[in-house]
Structures are given as structure tokens and as C-alpha cells.
Amino acid sequence: MDQGDGMDEEVNALFRTAITVAALLAEHIARRVQEQAREAEAVAEQHAAYQARIDAERAAVRARLQPVLDDNWWRRVPPGRIGTAPTNASTTACSPRPARPSA
């Protein structure tokens, strides 16, 4: 066996090692991409749930304040109740909320 054959074997071994390392790296990157996709999906779901709660609270406040937009309401409501309309709406708007998901 001459030195050329030994050199060819070493080069082949280096290529096999490089290919193995590249395959392991590609597998690691693929797993990380999948993990990031799952994390992004979870954050999106949390955001959607948080947004749904905000929308529901906003609708509740609108429903509580809707009567004051009617001129007749102002004519027929007792004066003591006029002051409670904003308080009632604000109580709904300021109800405890879950912590906002961090991105």
C-alpha cells in the first residue's frame, strides 16, 4: 500500500465525519425549528384567548353604556342612577385580568 492510499482513506474518513456532523447539525436545527413553531403556536393561542377576553369585556362595557346614548334615558332615569352608569361600566372594564402572555 502506498502513501496515496492512506491519504485517500484519511480524506474519506474526514468526509464521512463531516457528513455525519452535518447530518447531526441538520437534525438539531430541524428539531429547534419545530420547537420554535410549537412555542409560536402556543403564544398565538394565548394571545387569541387574551384578545377574546378583551373583546368580551369591551362588549360588556358597551352594553352597559349603550343606554346612556339614548336621549330618553337621560329624561327618565333618576339622578342618582346617572352617576352609577360610568361606575358600573368601569367596574366591568377594571375586572381582574389574567397576566398577559409574554412573547
VEXNU-680612 format. One line per field, with one value per residue: x, y, z of N, C-alpha, C in turn; residue number from 1. Coordinates in steps of 0.02 Angstrom, whole numbers, plus 32768, in hexadecimal, padded with zeros to 4 digits. Layout:
<atoms>
n_X = (X ...) .
n_Y = (Y ...) .
n_Z = (Z ...) .
ca_X = (X ...) .
ca_Y = (Y ...) .
ca_Z = (Z ...) .
c_X = (X ...) .
c_Y = (Y ...) .
c_Z = (Z ...) .
k = (NUM ...) .
</atoms>
This chain:
<atoms>
n_X = (802B 801E 804B 7FE8 7F72 7F5B 7F49 7ED5 7E7B 7E7B 7E47 7DCA 7D97 7D93 7D33 7CC4 7CB5 7C9B 7C23 7BD2 7BD3 7B95 7B17 7AE9 7AE6 7A86 7A17 7A0B 79EF 7975 7925 7926 78E7 7867 7845 7845 77DB 7771 7774 7756 76D6 7694 76A1 7658 75D9 75C3 75C2 7552 74EE 74F9 74DA 7456 741B 742D 73DF 7362 7351 7351 72DD 7281 728D 7264 71DF 71AF 71BB 7171 70E7 70F2 7108 7092 701F 6FA6 6FC0 7006 6FA2 6F46 6F87 6FAF 7006 706B 7090 70D2 7155 7184 7192 7210 7263 7238 7259 72E2 7308 72F2 7350 73C6 73D8 7431 74B7 7505 75B7 7612 764A 76F7 7764) .
n_Y = (7FC6 806C 8118 816A 811F 8119 81A0 81B6 8169 81AF 822B 81FF 81D3 824D 8290 823C 8254 82DE 82DD 8295 82EC 835B 8324 830A 838D 83C5 837B 83A6 842F 8423 83EC 8457 84BB 8482 8483 850E 8531 84F1 8538 85B9 85A3 8586 8601 8650 8617 8638 86C1 86D2 86A5 8703 8777 8758 875D 87E5 881D 87EB 882A 88AF 88B0 8898 890D 896B 8941 8960 89EA 8A12 8A3A 8AC0 8B08 8B21 8BA0 8BA1 8B56 8BAC 8C03 8BB9 8B71 8B63 8BE3 8BB3 8B3C 8B60 8B7E 8AFE 8AB8 8ACB 8A96 8A12 89E2 89F8 89A3 8928 8931 8937 88BE 8833 87F6 876F 8753 879F 8742 8723 874C) .
n_Z = (8000 7FD3 7FFE 7FC9 7FCD 8057 8071 8027 8071 80EA 80C0 8094 8110 8154 8105 811E 81A6 81A3 815D 81B4 8223 81E7 81CC 824E 827E 8228 8250 82D4 82BD 8279 82DF 8339 82EE 82E3 836B 8385 8332 8373 83EC 83BD 838F 8406 8449 83F1 8403 8489 847E 842C 8482 84E8 84A0 847D 84FA 8519 84B3 84D8 8554 852A 84DD 8542 858E 852E 8520 859E 859E 8532 8546 8572 8501 84CA 84BC 8501 8572 85C6 85E8 8631 8696 8743 879E 87F6 87BC 874A 8769 8784 870F 86C5 8729 8736 86B6 86B8 871F 86E4 867D 86C3 86FF 8748 86E6 868E 8694 8612 8587 8571 84EC) .
ca_X = (8000 8047 8032 7FAC 7F38 7F51 7F2E 7E8F 7E53 7E74 7E18 7D87 7D82 7D81 7CF3 7C8F 7CAB 7C7A 7BDD 7BB0 7BC9 7B63 7AD6 7AD5 7AD6 7A46 79E3 7A03 79CD 792F 7902 791F 78B4 7827 7839 7832 7799 7742 7773 7733 768F 767A 769B 761F 759C 75BB 75AF 750D 74C3 74FB 74B4 740F 7404 7428 73A5 7325 734B 733F 7296 725A 728D 7238 7199 719B 71B9 7144 70AB 70FE 7109 704C 7009 6F6F 6FDC 7018 6F65 6F1E 6FAF 6FB6 7048 709B 70A7 70FD 719A 719A 719E 7257 7281 7229 7281 7328 7311 72F9 738E 7400 73D9 7474 74C8 753F 75F5 761B 7680 7734 7778) .
ca_Y = (8000 80A9 8150 8184 80FA 812F 81E4 81B0 8151 81E6 825B 81E0 81D4 8292 829D 8219 8278 831D 82CE 8283 832A 8383 8304 8317 83D4 83CF 835E 83D5 846B 8410 83E6 849A 84DD 8466 849D 8554 8534 84E0 8570 85F0 8591 858D 8649 8668 8601 8661 8704 86CF 86A0 8745 87A5 8747 8777 882E 882B 87DE 8860 88EB 88A9 88A0 8955 898C 8930 8986 8A31 8A1E 8A60 8B08 8B27 8B2F 8BDE 8B92 8B3D 8BE6 8C23 8B8F 8B52 8B8C 8C03 8B88 8B06 8B7C 8B76 8AB8 8A9A 8AC4 8A6B 89CD 89D1 89F5 8966 88F1 893A 8930 887E 8814 87D3 8743 8772 879E 8714 8743 8733) .
ca_Z = (8000 7FD0 8026 7FAA 7FE7 809C 806E 8011 80A9 811A 80A2 8098 8157 8163 80E4 8143 81E5 8193 814A 81F2 824A 81C4 81D6 8293 8283 8205 827B 830C 82A4 826A 831F 8355 82C6 82F9 83AF 837F 8314 83A8 841B 839C 838D 844A 8456 83C8 8423 84C5 8467 8414 84BD 8509 8475 8484 853B 8512 8489 8500 8585 8505 84CB 8580 859E 84FD 8531 85DA 858F 84F9 8557 857B 84BF 84B9 84DD 852F 85B0 85EE 8600 865E 86CB 8780 87A1 8819 8790 8716 8781 8789 86CD 86B9 875C 8723 867B 86CC 8747 86B4 8657 86EF 8721 8744 86A8 8695 867E 85CA 8576 8558 84AA) .
c_X = (802D 8027 7FF2 7F6E 7F28 7F32 7EE5 7E62 7E48 7E43 7DD1 7D6C 7D6D 7D3E 7CB9 7C80 7C86 7C31 7BB5 7BA1 7B94 7B1D 7ABC 7AC0 7A92 7A0C 79D6 79DD 7983 7907 78F5 78EA 786E 7814 7824 77ED 7764 773B 774B 76E8 766F 7671 7660 75DD 758E 75A4 7566 74DC 74C0 74D2 7469 73F3 73FD 73EA 7364 731B 7335 72F5 726A 7256 725F 71EE 7182 7195 7187 7106 70B8 7103 70C4 7035 6FD0 6F89 6FEB 6FDA 6F42 6F46 6FB4 6FFE 707D 70B7 70D5 7146 71B2 71A9 71E9 727A 7276 7254 72CA 7337 731A 733C 73CB 7401 741D 747D 7502 757E 75FC 7654 76BC 7748 77BD) .
c_Y = (803E 80E0 816E 8162 810F 8175 81E1 8198 8188 821B 823F 81E1 821B 82A5 827B 823E 82BA 8312 82BC 82C1 8355 8366 8310 8360 83E2 83B4 838C 8413 845C 840A 842B 84C2 84C4 8480 84E6 855C 8524 8519 85AB 85E1 8599 85D7 8665 8654 862A 86A7 8705 86CB 86E3 8778 8798 8762 87C3 8841 8820 8815 88A1 88E9 88B2 88EA 897A 897F 8957 89D0 8A43 8A47 8AAC 8B2D 8B39 8B6D 8BD1 8B79 8B77 8C07 8BF9 8B70 8B80 8BA8 8BD7 8B51 8B20 8B73 8B2F 8A9A 8A95 8A95 8A22 89B7 89CB 89B8 892B 88F5 892C 88EE 885E 87ED 87A4 8768 876A 876F 8739 8723 8717) .
c_Z = (8000 7FF9 800A 7FC4 802E 809F 8058 804A 80DD 8101 80A5 80E0 816B 8143 8109 8184 81D7 8181 8188 821D 8229 81CE 821D 829D 8262 8230 82B7 82F7 8297 82AB 833D 832F 82DA 833E 83AD 8361 8349 83DA 83FD 839A 83D2 845C 842F 83E8 8463 84B2 8450 844F 84E2 84E1 847A 84C5 8537 84E9 84B0 8534 8564 84F3 8509 8594 856F 850F 856E 85CD 8558 850D 855C 8538 84A7 84E0 850F 8572 85E0 860C 8635 8697 8708 8784 87C3 87ED 8759 872B 8783 8745 86BE 86EB 874A 86E7 868E 86F7 8719 8691 8682 8714 8718 8703 86B5 867C 8633 85B9 855C 8517 84AB) .
k = (1 2 3 4 5 6 7 8 9 10 11 12 13 14 15 16 17 18 19 20 21 22 23 24 25 26 27 28 29 30 31 32 33 34 35 36 37 38 39 40 41 42 43 44 45 46 47 48 49 50 51 52 53 54 55 56 57 58 59 60 61 62 63 64 65 66 67 68 69 70 71 72 73 74 75 76 77 78 79 80 81 82 83 84 85 86 87 88 89 90 91 92 93 94 95 96 97 98 99 100 101 102 103) .
</atoms>
